[in-house]
């Protein structure tokens, strides 16, 4: 199942973090699959996945400096 507003969310994260859309798309899809596996309630999954991807990208950026 594809997350709602997938493309919009990926473009926004990519723009905000100065990361390629391909990288963000892969991270988002992987995180979505991990979080949605076995989940019965998906109402807030987009928010949780978006937050995790942003945090992961911030950590990568911090590690490079």
N, C-alpha and C positions, 0 to 999 in steps of 0.2 A: 504494500500500500504506500503510495507516494504521499509525503507530507503536504499539507495545504500550503499554498503560496511558496512552494519550494524555490522556484526561480527568483522571486522577489527577495526572499530572505537571503539566499546565497549572494545575490548581487549587492545587497545592502551590507552584509558582513564583509564581503570582498572589498568594497569601497571604503568602509570604515577602518579596516585593518590593513589596507594597502597590500592585499594578497590576491593572487590570481583566482578567478572564478572556478577554474578547474580544481585547484587545491581545496577551496572552501566547499565546493560541491561534493568532492570525495569525502572530506571530513564530516560533512553534514549527513551524507547518506550512511556512512559507517556508524556514526553516533546514533542516528535515528534507528537503524537496525538493532543496535545494541539495546537502546532504551525501550523500543517497542516490543521486543521479543518477550512474549508472555504477558504483556501489559493488557489489562482489561479496560482501563480508563485512559483515554488518549487526549482528554480535553486540554491539558497543559503541557503536553509533550513538545509542541513546537517551541514554547517558551524555554523549557528545560534544555532541549537540544541546542537551541540558539545560544543560550548562556554558556553551555559547556564548550561549544566550538569557539566562541569568542575567548573564553578563558584559556583554552588550549593554544590559540593563536597568540595571545598575549605572552604566554609562557615561552613559546618558541621565539618570539621577538626578543624577550628579555634574555634568553639563553644565548642569542647571537651577539649581544653587546658585552 
